[in-house]
Amino acid sequence: MIDWRQYLSSDPLICHGQLCARGTRVFVTNILDSLAEGASREEILRSYPSLRPEHIDAAIVYAAELAHEETLLPLKAE
């Protein structure tokens, strides 16, 4: 698994400190939202030409790490 810290960064002087793909102004939330909406990696890379495939991988690893650390509201049984 890649270390997301190599490809994502947060700088208070860039995008108000929001987590972005390193070297870009593309928010990690935009990458994850695009994936959640069903966009392919190729579509995301076309939409954000400054991104590299490693940025997408890092965003996924970051999200997975957050999912392990955060407790979500209990889901109701159906």
Buried (B, 14 or more C-beta within 10 A) or exposed (E): EEEBEEBBBEEEEEBEEBBBBBEBEBBBEBBBEBBEEEBEBEEBBEEBEEBBEBBBBBBBBBBEEEEEEEEEEEEEEE
